[in-house]
């Protein structure tokens, strides 16, 4: 029970860490585009961004599952082979007695794996933010995007656009023949029509 209570205690800190990672990813991506994303984000956007980011793509979901699976598999292997020399070297022979229980070893190595997973997540979010901004910037410079939405505005105007991001308040997009990013309030758009076959060129 104490082991589970420790995990429950760490959950709020873990979510706070994910929020910081989400801010890092968004900041890196939009900084390259000359946008201060915090000026266009609500508290709700900031709070849900890490969860939305993690479950936005199959690749990110797979990475998270691999991280969790990695922890449990390696932990099980170390605990099962805790009396072997190679396992003792990894665990640290002086940290445990010869008759240390499975629970004692799990409790001791848990913080180490938390740090490993935290570092791995930092690397992933940093890489996604950096590469995402570069890809968008490259597409803008080369004007090489496929329109994915037809945006209809409350004014009656409509535009074929590449919408590369949106949150609860704003839509970020590029239109045909333009190299400028447009930012429109969501409330100004009456309809999003999904399209997938028009080049911006």
KEKOLTI-567790 format. One record per atom (N, C-alpha, C): atom name; x, y, z; residue number from 1; residue in three letters. Coordinates in Angstrom, 2 decimals. Example, Ala and Ser with C-alpha at 12.3 -4.5 7.8 and 13.67 -1.06 7.14 Angstrom:
2
 name      px      py      pz resi resn
    N   13.19   -5.69    7.80    1  Ala
   CA   12.30   -4.50    7.80    1  Ala
    C   13.20   -3.30    7.80    1  Ala
    N   12.85   -2.25    7.08    2  Ser
   CA   13.67   -1.06    7.14    2  Ser
    C   12.90    0.03    7.87    2  Ser
end
This chain:
201
 name      px      py      pz resi resn
    N    0.82   -1.21    0.00    1  Unk
   CA    0.00    0.00    0.00    1  Unk
    C    0.86    1.26    0.00    1  Unk
    N    1.96    1.23    0.76    2  Unk
   CA    2.83    2.40    0.82    2  Unk
    C    3.43    2.70   -0.55    2  Unk
    N    3.70    1.63   -1.33    3  Unk
   CA    4.25    1.80   -2.67    3  Unk
    C    3.25    2.53   -3.56    3  Unk
    N    1.96    2.13   -3.48    4  Unk
   CA    0.91    2.77   -4.25    4  Unk
    C    0.68    4.21   -3.79    4  Unk
    N    0.76    4.43   -2.49    5  Unk
   CA    0.58    5.78   -1.95    5  Unk
    C    1.68    6.71   -2.44    5  Unk
    N    2.88    6.17   -2.57    6  Unk
   CA    4.01    6.97   -3.07    6  Unk
    C    3.76    7.38   -4.52    6  Unk
    N    3.23    6.44   -5.32    7  Unk
   CA    2.93    6.73   -6.72    7  Unk
    C    1.84    7.81   -6.80    7  Unk
    N    0.81    7.68   -5.97    8  Unk
   CA   -0.28    8.66   -5.96    8  Unk
    C    0.22   10.05   -5.56    8  Unk
    N    1.18   10.08   -4.65    9  Unk
   CA    1.76   11.37   -4.23    9  Unk
    C    2.53   12.03   -5.38    9  Unk
    N    3.15   11.21   -6.22   10  Unk
   CA    3.96   11.74   -7.31   10  Unk
    C    3.14   12.15   -8.53   10  Unk
    N    1.89   11.69   -8.62   11  Unk
   CA    1.07   11.98   -9.80   11  Unk
    C    0.89   13.48  -10.07   11  Unk
    N    0.54   14.30   -9.04   12  Unk
   CA    0.42   15.74   -9.32   12  Unk
    C    1.73   16.36   -9.81   12  Unk
    N    2.86   15.92   -9.24   13  Unk
   CA    4.15   16.43   -9.69   13  Unk
    C    4.43   15.99  -11.12   13  Unk
    N    4.02   14.76  -11.42   14  Unk
   CA    4.20   14.25  -12.77   14  Unk
    C    3.40   15.04  -13.79   14  Unk
    N    2.17   15.39  -13.41   15  Unk
   CA    1.33   16.16  -14.34   15  Unk
    C    1.88   17.58  -14.50   15  Unk
    N    2.37   18.16  -13.41   16  Unk
   CA    3.01   19.48  -13.50   16  Unk
    C    4.21   19.43  -14.44   16  Unk
    N    4.97   18.35  -14.36   17  Unk
   CA    6.13   18.17  -15.24   17  Unk
    C    5.68   18.08  -16.70   17  Unk
    N    4.57   17.36  -16.94   18  Unk
   CA    4.05   17.25  -18.30   18  Unk
    C    3.59   18.61  -18.83   18  Unk
    N    2.99   19.42  -17.97   19  Unk
   CA    2.58   20.76  -18.38   19  Unk
    C    3.79   21.59  -18.79   19  Unk
    N    4.87   21.49  -18.01   20  Unk
   CA    6.10   22.21  -18.35   20  Unk
    C    6.68   21.71  -19.67   20  Unk
    N    6.59   20.39  -19.90   21  Unk
   CA    7.07   19.84  -21.17   21  Unk
    C    6.21   20.34  -22.33   21  Unk
    N    4.90   20.42  -22.11   22  Unk
   CA    4.01   20.94  -23.14   22  Unk
    C    4.33   22.38  -23.49   22  Unk
    N    4.60   23.19  -22.46   23  Unk
   CA    4.99   24.59  -22.69   23  Unk
    C    6.32   24.68  -23.43   23  Unk
    N    7.25   23.80  -23.07   24  Unk
   CA    8.55   23.77  -23.75   24  Unk
    C    8.37   23.44  -25.23   24  Unk
    N    7.58   22.42  -25.51   25  Unk
   CA    7.34   22.00  -26.90   25  Unk
    C    6.68   23.11  -27.70   25  Unk
    N    5.61   23.69  -27.16   26  Unk
   CA    4.90   24.76  -27.85   26  Unk
    C    5.80   25.99  -28.02   26  Unk
    N    6.55   26.33  -26.96   27  Unk
   CA    7.43   27.48  -27.03   27  Unk
    C    8.50   27.32  -28.10   27  Unk
    N    9.12   26.14  -28.16   28  Unk
   CA   10.15   25.89  -29.17   28  Unk
    C    9.58   25.96  -30.58   28  Unk
    N    8.42   25.37  -30.77   29  Unk
   CA    7.83   25.33  -32.11   29  Unk
    C    7.43   26.73  -32.57   29  Unk
    N    6.72   27.47  -31.74   30  Unk
   CA    6.20   28.76  -32.16   30  Unk
    C    7.26   29.87  -32.13   30  Unk
    N    8.29   29.71  -31.33   31  Unk
   CA    9.36   30.71  -31.31   31  Unk
    C   10.02   30.80  -32.68   31  Unk
    N   10.18   29.67  -33.35   32  Unk
   CA   10.78   29.65  -34.68   32  Unk
    C    9.89   30.34  -35.71   32  Unk
    N    8.60   30.45  -35.40   33  Unk
   CA    7.65   31.09  -36.31   33  Unk
    C    7.41   32.54  -35.95   33  Unk
    N    8.10   33.03  -34.90   34  Unk
   CA    7.96   34.42  -34.48   34  Unk
    C    6.68   34.69  -33.70   34  Unk
    N    6.14   33.65  -33.07   35  Unk
   CA    4.87   33.79  -32.33   35  Unk
    C    5.10   33.46  -30.87   35  Unk
    N    4.62   34.32  -29.98   36  Unk
   CA    4.62   34.01  -28.56   36  Unk
    C    3.30   33.30  -28.26   36  Unk
    N    3.35   31.98  -28.19   37  Unk
   CA    2.13   31.19  -28.09   37  Unk
    C    1.36   31.45  -26.80   37  Unk
    N    2.05   31.91  -25.77   38  Unk
   CA    1.36   32.19  -24.50   38  Unk
    C    0.34   33.33  -24.66   38  Unk
    N    0.58   34.22  -25.62   39  Unk
   CA   -0.36   35.31  -25.87   39  Unk
    C   -1.67   34.80  -26.48   39  Unk
    N   -1.64   33.57  -27.02   40  Unk
   CA   -2.82   33.02  -27.69   40  Unk
    C   -3.34   31.76  -27.00   40  Unk
    N   -2.88   31.52  -25.78   41  Unk
   CA   -3.28   30.31  -25.05   41  Unk
    C   -4.02   30.67  -23.77   41  Unk
    N   -5.07   29.93  -23.51   42  Unk
   CA   -5.80   30.10  -22.26   42  Unk
    C   -5.23   29.13  -21.22   42  Unk
    N   -5.65   29.27  -19.99   43  Unk
   CA   -5.22   28.34  -18.93   43  Unk
    C   -5.62   26.91  -19.28   43  Unk
    N   -6.82   26.76  -19.84   44  Unk
   CA   -7.29   25.43  -20.24   44  Unk
    C   -6.38   24.81  -21.29   44  Unk
    N   -5.96   25.61  -22.27   45  Unk
   CA   -5.04   25.11  -23.31   45  Unk
    C   -3.74   24.61  -22.69   45  Unk
    N   -3.23   25.36  -21.74   46  Unk
   CA   -1.97   25.00  -21.10   46  Unk
    C   -2.12   23.72  -20.29   46  Unk
    N   -3.26   23.57  -19.60   47  Unk
   CA   -3.47   22.41  -18.74   47  Unk
    C   -3.68   21.12  -19.54   47  Unk
    N   -4.35   21.24  -20.68   48  Unk
   CA   -4.64   20.01  -21.44   48  Unk
    C   -3.61   19.74  -22.54   48  Unk
    N   -2.70   20.69  -22.78   49  Unk
   CA   -1.75   20.52  -23.88   49  Unk
    C   -0.90   19.26  -23.78   49  Unk
    N   -0.36   18.91  -22.58   50  Unk
   CA    0.46   17.71  -22.56   50  Unk
    C   -0.31   16.44  -22.86   50  Unk
    N   -1.55   16.35  -22.34   51  Unk
   CA   -2.36   15.16  -22.60   51  Unk
    C   -2.76   15.11  -24.07   51  Unk
    N   -3.15   16.27  -24.61   52  Unk
   CA   -3.52   16.35  -26.02   52  Unk
    C   -2.33   15.97  -26.91   52  Unk
    N   -1.15   16.43  -26.54   53  Unk
   CA    0.05   16.15  -27.32   53  Unk
    C    0.40   14.66  -27.30   53  Unk
    N    0.25   14.06  -26.11   54  Unk
   CA    0.62   12.66  -25.97   54  Unk
    C   -0.31   11.74  -26.75   54  Unk
    N   -1.58   12.12  -26.86   55  Unk
   CA   -2.55   11.25  -27.52   55  Unk
    C   -2.96   11.76  -28.91   55  Unk
    N   -2.21   12.74  -29.43   56  Unk
   CA   -2.55   13.31  -30.73   56  Unk
    C   -2.10   12.42  -31.89   56  Unk
    N   -1.08   11.60  -31.67   57  Unk
   CA   -0.56   10.78  -32.76   57  Unk
    C   -0.25    9.38  -32.26   57  Unk
    N   -0.39    8.37  -33.13   58  Unk
   CA   -0.05    6.99  -32.76   58  Unk
    C    1.41    6.84  -32.32   58  Unk
    N    2.30    7.66  -32.91   59  Unk
   CA    3.72    7.57  -32.58   59  Unk
    C    3.95    7.95  -31.12   59  Unk
    N    3.32    9.06  -30.69   60  Unk
   CA    3.49    9.51  -29.32   60  Unk
    C    2.90    8.50  -28.33   60  Unk
    N    1.75    7.93  -28.67   61  Unk
   CA    1.14    6.91  -27.81   61  Unk
    C    2.06    5.71  -27.69   61  Unk
    N    2.65    5.29  -28.84   62  Unk
   CA    3.57    4.15  -28.84   62  Unk
    C    4.79    4.43  -27.98   62  Unk
    N    5.32    5.67  -28.06   63  Unk
   CA    6.49    6.03  -27.25   63  Unk
    C    6.18    5.96  -25.76   63  Unk
    N    5.01    6.47  -25.36   64  Unk
   CA    4.62    6.44  -23.95   64  Unk
    C    4.47    5.00  -23.46   64  Unk
    N    3.82    4.17  -24.28   65  Unk
   CA    3.64    2.76  -23.90   65  Unk
    C    4.99    2.06  -23.79   65  Unk
    N    5.90    2.38  -24.71   66  Unk
   CA    7.24    1.78  -24.66   66  Unk
    C    7.98    2.20  -23.39   66  Unk
    N    7.85    3.47  -22.99   67  Unk
   CA    8.50    3.93  -21.77   67  Unk
    C    7.99    3.17  -20.55   67  Unk
    N    6.66    3.06  -20.46   68  Unk
   CA    6.06    2.36  -19.32   68  Unk
    C    6.43    0.89  -19.34   68  Unk
    N    6.34    0.28  -20.55   69  Unk
   CA    6.71   -1.13  -20.68   69  Unk
    C    8.17   -1.37  -20.34   69  Unk
    N    9.03   -0.45  -20.76   70  Unk
   CA   10.46   -0.54  -20.47   70  Unk
    C   10.70   -0.59  -18.97   70  Unk
    N   10.01    0.27  -18.24   71  Unk
   CA   10.18    0.31  -16.79   71  Unk
    C    9.82   -1.02  -16.15   71  Unk
    N    8.64   -1.54  -16.48   72  Unk
   CA    8.18   -2.77  -15.84   72  Unk
    C    8.99   -3.99  -16.24   72  Unk
    N    9.41   -4.04  -17.51   73  Unk
   CA   10.20   -5.19  -17.97   73  Unk
    C   11.57   -5.21  -17.31   73  Unk
    N   12.26   -4.06  -17.32   74  Unk
   CA   13.59   -4.00  -16.72   74  Unk
    C   13.52   -4.23  -15.21   74  Unk
    N   12.50   -3.67  -14.57   75  Unk
   CA   12.33   -3.88  -13.14   75  Unk
    C   12.14   -5.35  -12.82   75  Unk
    N   11.30   -6.02  -13.60   76  Unk
   CA   11.03   -7.44  -13.37   76  Unk
    C   12.30   -8.29  -13.57   76  Unk
    N   13.09   -7.93  -14.60   77  Unk
   CA   14.32   -8.68  -14.87   77  Unk
    C   15.32   -8.49  -13.73   77  Unk
    N   15.48   -7.26  -13.26   78  Unk
   CA   16.43   -6.99  -12.17   78  Unk
    C   16.02   -7.66  -10.87   78  Unk
    N   14.73   -7.59  -10.56   79  Unk
   CA   14.25   -8.21   -9.32   79  Unk
    C   14.40   -9.72   -9.37   79  Unk
    N   14.08  -10.31  -10.51   80  Unk
   CA   14.17  -11.77  -10.66   80  Unk
    C   15.61  -12.26  -10.56   80  Unk
    N   16.56  -11.46  -11.05   81  Unk
   CA   17.97  -11.86  -11.07   81  Unk
    C   18.79  -11.10  -10.04   81  Unk
    N   18.15  -10.64   -8.96   82  Unk
   CA   18.84   -9.79   -7.99   82  Unk
    C   20.01  -10.46   -7.28   82  Unk
    N   20.07  -11.80   -7.31   83  Unk
   CA   21.17  -12.51   -6.66   83  Unk
    C   22.36  -12.75   -7.60   83  Unk
    N   22.20  -12.39   -8.88   84  Unk
   CA   23.29  -12.60   -9.84   84  Unk
    C   24.21  -11.38   -9.85   84  Unk
    N   25.44  -11.62  -10.20   85  Unk
   CA   26.46  -10.56  -10.12   85  Unk
    C   26.15   -9.36  -11.01   85  Unk
    N   25.70   -9.60  -12.25   86  Unk
   CA   25.42   -8.49  -13.16   86  Unk
    C   24.27   -7.63  -12.65   86  Unk
    N   23.28   -8.26  -12.04   87  Unk
   CA   22.15   -7.50  -11.49   87  Unk
    C   22.59   -6.71  -10.26   87  Unk
    N   23.47   -7.30   -9.45   88  Unk
   CA   23.98   -6.61   -8.26   88  Unk
    C   24.76   -5.35   -8.65   88  Unk
    N   25.51   -5.44   -9.77   89  Unk
   CA   26.27   -4.28  -10.22   89  Unk
    C   25.33   -3.14  -10.63   89  Unk
    N   24.25   -3.50  -11.31   90  Unk
   CA   23.29   -2.47  -11.75   90  Unk
    C   22.55   -1.89  -10.56   90  Unk
    N   22.13   -2.76   -9.65   91  Unk
   CA   21.36   -2.32   -8.49   91  Unk
    C   22.23   -1.65   -7.44   91  Unk
    N   23.51   -2.03   -7.41   92  Unk
   CA   24.41   -1.54   -6.37   92  Unk
    C   24.42   -2.54   -5.23   92  Unk
    N   25.45   -3.34   -5.17   93  Unk
   CA   25.51   -4.44   -4.22   93  Unk
    C   25.39   -3.97   -2.78   93  Unk
    N   25.88   -2.78   -2.48   94  Unk
   CA   25.88   -2.30   -1.10   94  Unk
    C   24.55   -1.73   -0.64   94  Unk
    N   23.63   -1.56   -1.56   95  Unk
   CA   22.35   -0.93   -1.20   95  Unk
    C   21.36   -1.92   -0.61   95  Unk
    N   21.57   -3.21   -0.86   96  Unk
   CA   20.60   -4.21   -0.41   96  Unk
    C   21.30   -5.34    0.33   96  Unk
    N   20.58   -5.91    1.25   97  Unk
   CA   21.08   -7.10    1.93   97  Unk
    C   20.82   -8.31    1.06   97  Unk
    N   21.43   -9.42    1.39   98  Unk
   CA   21.28  -10.64    0.59   98  Unk
    C   19.84  -11.13    0.58   98  Unk
    N   19.11  -10.87    1.66   99  Unk
   CA   17.73  -11.36    1.75   99  Unk
    C   16.71  -10.24    1.52   99  Unk
    N   17.10   -9.20    0.78  100  Unk
   CA   16.18   -8.10    0.49  100  Unk
    C   14.97   -8.61   -0.27  100  Unk
    N   13.80   -8.14    0.09  101  Unk
   CA   12.57   -8.59   -0.55  101  Unk
    C   12.38   -7.89   -1.90  101  Unk
    N   11.47   -8.45   -2.68  102  Unk
   CA   11.13   -7.90   -3.97  102  Unk
    C   10.61   -6.47   -3.82  102  Unk
    N    9.77   -6.24   -2.81  103  Unk
   CA    9.19   -4.92   -2.57  103  Unk
    C   10.25   -3.88   -2.21  103  Unk
    N   11.24   -4.29   -1.43  104  Unk
   CA   12.31   -3.36   -1.04  104  Unk
    C   13.12   -2.91   -2.25  104  Unk
    N   13.40   -3.85   -3.15  105  Unk
   CA   14.18   -3.52   -4.34  105  Unk
    C   13.36   -2.63   -5.29  105  Unk
    N   12.07   -2.97   -5.45  106  Unk
   CA   11.20   -2.15   -6.30  106  Unk
    C   11.12   -0.71   -5.78  106  Unk
    N   10.97   -0.58   -4.47  107  Unk
   CA   10.87    0.74   -3.86  107  Unk
    C   12.14    1.55   -4.04  107  Unk
    N   13.29    0.87   -3.98  108  Unk
   CA   14.57    1.56   -4.08  108  Unk
    C   14.89    2.00   -5.51  108  Unk
    N   14.52    1.18   -6.49  109  Unk
   CA   14.88    1.52   -7.87  109  Unk
    C   13.81    2.38   -8.56  109  Unk
    N   12.66    2.54   -7.92  110  Unk
   CA   11.58    3.33   -8.52  110  Unk
    C   12.00    4.76   -8.84  110  Unk
    N   12.66    5.50   -7.93  111  Unk
   CA   13.08    6.88   -8.25  111  Unk
    C   14.04    6.96   -9.43  111  Unk
    N   14.89    5.94   -9.58  112  Unk
   CA   15.84    5.94  -10.69  112  Unk
    C   15.10    5.86  -12.03  112  Unk
    N   14.11    4.98  -12.09  113  Unk
   CA   13.36    4.84  -13.33  113  Unk
    C   12.50    6.06  -13.60  113  Unk
    N   12.01    6.71  -12.55  114  Unk
   CA   11.24    7.96  -12.74  114  Unk
    C   12.13    9.01  -13.41  114  Unk
    N   13.38    9.12  -12.95  115  Unk
   CA   14.31   10.07  -13.54  115  Unk
    C   14.62    9.73  -15.00  115  Unk
    N   14.76    8.43  -15.27  116  Unk
   CA   15.04    7.99  -16.65  116  Unk
    C   13.88    8.34  -17.57  116  Unk
    N   12.66    8.02  -17.13  117  Unk
   CA   11.48    8.30  -17.94  117  Unk
    C   11.30    9.82  -18.11  117  Unk
    N   11.56   10.59  -17.04  118  Unk
   CA   11.45   12.05  -17.14  118  Unk
    C   12.43   12.59  -18.18  118  Unk
    N   13.64   12.06  -18.21  119  Unk
   CA   14.64   12.49  -19.18  119  Unk
    C   14.22   12.10  -20.60  119  Unk
    N   13.67   10.88  -20.74  120  Unk
   CA   13.23   10.43  -22.06  120  Unk
    C   12.08   11.30  -22.58  120  Unk
    N   11.12   11.62  -21.72  121  Unk
   CA   10.01   12.48  -22.12  121  Unk
    C   10.49   13.88  -22.50  121  Unk
    N   11.45   14.40  -21.73  122  Unk
   CA   12.03   15.70  -22.05  122  Unk
    C   12.65   15.68  -23.45  122  Unk
    N   13.37   14.62  -23.76  123  Unk
   CA   14.01   14.50  -25.07  123  Unk
    C   12.97   14.45  -26.19  123  Unk
    N   11.89   13.70  -25.95  124  Unk
   CA   10.84   13.57  -26.97  124  Unk
    C   10.14   14.90  -27.22  124  Unk
    N    9.70   15.58  -26.15  125  Unk
   CA    8.99   16.85  -26.31  125  Unk
    C    9.90   17.92  -26.92  125  Unk
    N   11.17   17.93  -26.50  126  Unk
   CA   12.13   18.88  -27.07  126  Unk
    C   12.30   18.64  -28.56  126  Unk
    N   12.47   17.37  -28.92  127  Unk
   CA   12.66   17.02  -30.34  127  Unk
    C   11.44   17.33  -31.18  127  Unk
    N   10.24   17.03  -30.65  128  Unk
   CA    9.00   17.30  -31.39  128  Unk
    C    8.81   18.80  -31.59  128  Unk
    N    9.07   19.59  -30.55  129  Unk
   CA    8.93   21.04  -30.68  129  Unk
    C    9.90   21.64  -31.67  129  Unk
    N   11.15   21.21  -31.59  130  Unk
   CA   12.18   21.75  -32.47  130  Unk
    C   11.94   21.36  -33.92  130  Unk
    N   11.69   20.07  -34.15  131  Unk
   CA   11.48   19.60  -35.52  131  Unk
    C   10.16   20.11  -36.09  131  Unk
    N    9.12   20.20  -35.24  132  Unk
   CA    7.82   20.69  -35.72  132  Unk
    C    7.91   22.12  -36.24  132  Unk
    N    8.60   22.98  -35.49  133  Unk
   CA    8.78   24.36  -35.92  133  Unk
    C    9.58   24.47  -37.20  133  Unk
    N   10.63   23.65  -37.32  134  Unk
   CA   11.47   23.68  -38.52  134  Unk
    C   10.70   23.23  -39.76  134  Unk
    N    9.87   22.20  -39.60  135  Unk
   CA    9.10   21.69  -40.74  135  Unk
    C    8.08   22.72  -41.22  135  Unk
    N    7.40   23.37  -40.27  136  Unk
   CA    6.42   24.40  -40.64  136  Unk
    C    7.11   25.57  -41.31  136  Unk
    N    8.25   26.00  -40.75  137  Unk
   CA    8.99   27.12  -41.31  137  Unk
    C    9.50   26.80  -42.72  137  Unk
    N    9.98   25.58  -42.91  138  Unk
   CA   10.46   25.16  -44.23  138  Unk
    C    9.32   25.17  -45.24  138  Unk
    N    8.17   24.67  -44.83  139  Unk
   CA    7.01   24.66  -45.72  139  Unk
    C    6.56   26.06  -46.09  139  Unk
    N    6.63   26.99  -45.13  140  Unk
   CA    6.24   28.38  -45.40  140  Unk
    C    7.19   29.00  -46.41  140  Unk
    N    8.49   28.81  -46.23  141  Unk
   CA    9.48   29.41  -47.12  141  Unk
    C    9.38   28.87  -48.54  141  Unk
    N    9.09   27.57  -48.65  142  Unk
   CA    8.99   26.94  -49.97  142  Unk
    C    7.57   26.96  -50.51  142  Unk
    N    6.64   27.45  -49.68  143  Unk
   CA    5.22   27.49  -50.06  143  Unk
    C    4.76   26.12  -50.53  143  Unk
    N    5.11   25.12  -49.77  144  Unk
   CA    4.84   23.73  -50.15  144  Unk
    C    3.99   23.06  -49.07  144  Unk
    N    2.70   23.31  -49.13  145  Unk
   CA    1.77   22.71  -48.19  145  Unk
    C    0.55   22.20  -48.95  145  Unk
    N   -0.11   21.23  -48.39  146  Unk
   CA   -1.39   20.77  -48.91  146  Unk
    C   -2.50   21.35  -48.06  146  Unk
    N   -3.47   21.99  -48.70  147  Unk
   CA   -4.61   22.52  -47.96  147  Unk
    C   -5.35   21.37  -47.28  147  Unk
    N   -5.63   21.53  -46.02  148  Unk
   CA   -6.38   20.48  -45.33  148  Unk
    C   -7.76   20.92  -44.85  148  Unk
    N   -8.03   22.24  -44.93  149  Unk
   CA   -9.35   22.73  -44.52  149  Unk
    C   -9.81   23.86  -45.44  149  Unk
    N  -11.11   23.92  -45.64  150  Unk
   CA  -11.73   25.11  -46.21  150  Unk
    C  -12.40   25.83  -45.05  150  Unk
    N  -11.93   27.03  -44.77  151  Unk
   CA  -12.44   27.81  -43.64  151  Unk
    C  -13.51   28.78  -44.12  151  Unk
    N  -14.67   28.71  -43.50  152  Unk
   CA  -15.76   29.65  -43.79  152  Unk
    C  -15.91   30.57  -42.59  152  Unk
    N  -15.85   31.88  -42.87  153  Unk
   CA  -15.89   32.87  -41.79  153  Unk
    C  -17.29   33.45  -41.64  153  Unk
    N  -17.53   34.03  -40.48  154  Unk
   CA  -18.83   34.64  -40.20  154  Unk
    C  -19.15   35.79  -41.15  154  Unk
    N  -18.10   36.38  -41.72  155  Unk
   CA  -18.28   37.50  -42.65  155  Unk
    C  -18.79   37.05  -44.02  155  Unk
    N  -18.78   35.73  -44.25  156  Unk
   CA  -19.18   35.19  -45.54  156  Unk
    C  -18.00   34.80  -46.42  156  Unk
    N  -16.81   35.22  -46.04  157  Unk
   CA  -15.59   34.89  -46.78  157  Unk
    C  -15.19   33.45  -46.48  157  Unk
    N  -14.56   32.79  -47.46  158  Unk
   CA  -14.04   31.44  -47.25  158  Unk
    C  -12.64   31.34  -47.86  158  Unk
    N  -11.79   30.49  -47.28  159  Unk
   CA  -10.41   30.33  -47.74  159  Unk
    C  -10.01   28.86  -47.64  159  Unk
    N   -9.29   28.39  -48.67  160  Unk
   CA   -8.63   27.09  -48.58  160  Unk
    C   -7.31   27.30  -47.87  160  Unk
    N   -7.05   26.51  -46.85  161  Unk
   CA   -5.88   26.79  -46.01  161  Unk
    C   -5.25   25.51  -45.48  161  Unk
    N   -3.99   25.66  -45.11  162  Unk
   CA   -3.31   24.62  -44.35  162  Unk
    C   -3.37   25.03  -42.89  162  Unk
    N   -4.19   24.35  -42.11  163  Unk
   CA   -4.30   24.63  -40.67  163  Unk
    C   -3.29   23.73  -39.96  163  Unk
    N   -2.24   24.32  -39.41  164  Unk
   CA   -1.22   23.51  -38.76  164  Unk
    C   -1.40   23.40  -37.26  164  Unk
    N   -2.29   24.22  -36.70  165  Unk
   CA   -2.57   24.08  -35.27  165  Unk
    C   -3.78   24.92  -34.90  165  Unk
    N   -4.43   24.53  -33.82  166  Unk
   CA   -5.50   25.34  -33.25  166  Unk
    C   -5.67   24.96  -31.78  166  Unk
    N   -6.15   25.91  -31.01  167  Unk
   CA   -6.46   25.63  -29.61  167  Unk
    C   -7.90   26.06  -29.35  167  Unk
    N   -8.26   26.27  -28.13  168  Unk
   CA   -9.65   26.58  -27.82  168  Unk
    C  -10.06   27.98  -28.27  168  Unk
    N   -9.08   28.85  -28.56  169  Unk
   CA   -9.39   30.24  -28.90  169  Unk
    C   -8.97   30.67  -30.29  169  Unk
    N   -7.90   30.07  -30.83  170  Unk
   CA   -7.34   30.55  -32.09  170  Unk
    C   -7.02   29.41  -33.06  170  Unk
    N   -7.06   29.77  -34.33  171  Unk
   CA   -6.70   28.86  -35.42  171  Unk
    C   -5.48   29.44  -36.13  171  Unk
    N   -4.46   28.62  -36.35  172  Unk
   CA   -3.21   29.05  -36.98  172  Unk
    C   -3.13   28.39  -38.36  172  Unk
    N   -3.00   29.21  -39.40  173  Unk
   CA   -3.06   28.63  -40.75  173  Unk
    C   -2.31   29.48  -41.77  173  Unk
    N   -2.14   28.88  -42.97  174  Unk
   CA   -1.49   29.54  -44.09  174  Unk
    C   -2.40   29.34  -45.30  174  Unk
    N   -2.54   30.37  -46.13  175  Unk
   CA   -3.40   30.27  -47.30  175  Unk
    C   -2.59   30.22  -48.59  175  Unk
    N   -3.26   29.88  -49.67  176  Unk
   CA   -2.61   29.78  -50.97  176  Unk
    C   -1.93   31.09  -51.35  176  Unk
    N   -0.70   30.96  -51.87  177  Unk
   CA    0.03   32.11  -52.38  177  Unk
    C    0.58   33.04  -51.32  177  Unk
    N    0.43   32.71  -50.06  178  Unk
   CA    0.92   33.58  -48.98  178  Unk
    C    1.99   32.86  -48.17  178  Unk
    N    2.96   33.64  -47.71  179  Unk
   CA    3.99   33.09  -46.84  179  Unk
    C    3.85   33.64  -45.42  179  Unk
    N    2.72   34.22  -45.15  180  Unk
   CA    2.46   34.77  -43.83  180  Unk
    C    1.50   33.88  -43.04  180  Unk
    N    1.82   33.68  -41.79  181  Unk
   CA    0.94   32.90  -40.92  181  Unk
    C   -0.24   33.78  -40.51  181  Unk
    N   -1.43   33.22  -40.61  182  Unk
   CA   -2.63   33.93  -40.19  182  Unk
    C   -3.16   33.30  -38.90  182  Unk
    N   -3.63   34.15  -38.02  183  Unk
   CA   -4.18   33.70  -36.74  183  Unk
    C   -5.59   34.26  -36.62  183  Unk
    N   -6.58   33.38  -36.59  184  Unk
   CA   -7.96   33.82  -36.53  184  Unk
    C   -8.63   33.29  -35.27  184  Unk
    N   -9.42   34.12  -34.62  185  Unk
   CA  -10.19   33.63  -33.46  185  Unk
    C  -11.15   32.53  -33.91  185  Unk
    N  -11.26   31.49  -33.14  186  Unk
   CA  -12.15   30.38  -33.47  186  Unk
    C  -13.58   30.87  -33.64  186  Unk
    N  -13.99   31.84  -32.83  187  Unk
   CA  -15.36   32.33  -32.89  187  Unk
    C  -15.66   33.08  -34.18  187  Unk
    N  -14.61   33.47  -34.93  188  Unk
   CA  -14.82   34.16  -36.21  188  Unk
    C  -15.03   33.18  -37.36  188  Unk
    N  -14.78   31.89  -37.10  189  Unk
   CA  -14.91   30.86  -38.14  189  Unk
    C  -16.22   30.11  -37.93  189  Unk
    N  -17.05   30.12  -38.95  190  Unk
   CA  -18.36   29.47  -38.83  190  Unk
    C  -18.32   27.99  -39.18  190  Unk
    N  -17.33   27.60  -40.02  191  Unk
   CA  -17.31   26.21  -40.47  191  Unk
    C  -15.91   25.77  -40.89  191  Unk
    N  -15.55   24.54  -40.52  192  Unk
   CA  -14.32   23.90  -40.97  192  Unk
    C  -14.70   22.75  -41.90  192  Unk
    N  -14.29   22.85  -43.16  193  Unk
   CA  -14.57   21.76  -44.10  193  Unk
    C  -13.27   21.03  -44.41  193  Unk
    N  -13.22   19.76  -44.11  194  Unk
   CA  -11.99   19.00  -44.30  194  Unk
    C  -11.76   18.70  -45.77  194  Unk
    N  -10.58   19.07  -46.28  195  Unk
   CA  -10.17   18.75  -47.64  195  Unk
    C   -8.75   18.20  -47.58  195  Unk
    N   -8.32   17.49  -48.62  196  Unk
   CA   -6.98   16.88  -48.54  196  Unk
    C   -6.29   16.75  -49.89  196  Unk
    N   -6.67   17.56  -50.85  197  Unk
   CA   -6.07   17.34  -52.17  197  Unk
    C   -5.67   18.62  -52.90  197  Unk
    N   -5.53   19.71  -52.18  198  Unk
   CA   -5.18   20.97  -52.85  198  Unk
    C   -3.83   21.48  -52.37  198  Unk
    N   -2.92   21.74  -53.30  199  Unk
   CA   -1.61   22.29  -52.97  199  Unk
    C   -1.70   23.80  -52.79  199  Unk
    N   -0.89   24.31  -51.89  200  Unk
   CA   -0.86   25.76  -51.70  200  Unk
    C   -0.13   26.46  -52.85  200  Unk
    N    0.67   25.74  -53.59  201  Unk
   CA    1.42   26.36  -54.69  201  Unk
    C    0.47   26.85  -55.77  201  Unk
end
